[in-house]
């Protein structure tokens, strides 16, 4: 929890340092994986939404940044694979479609990258 608190403080204090927002999103994604493994689905949903919101903001502000696009697609697909419609709601299919769309765009842009 302390690392999450520190990252939130850094993002608030230095909003132009996007590396802090990215790291905070990754922290939320890691907490999402832990919550899912413990079947704490309410906590997982909160972590998922926090991660996705941060990553969508980064992608919106930097549409050419493929790292942010990959992180968003990875986070969307991770959660979508583990949530079913009863736990995550009807947006699960939309999230998976968005993950697929972002991932496909990256594949087209970089066909030789595994």
Secondary structure, DSSP 8 states (H G I E B T S, - for coil): -HHHHHHHHHHHH-TT-HHHHHHHHHHHHHHHHHHHHTT-HHHHHHHHHHHHHHHHHHHHH-TT-HHHHHHHHHHHHHHHHH--HHHH-THHHHHHHHHHHHHHHHHHHTTT--
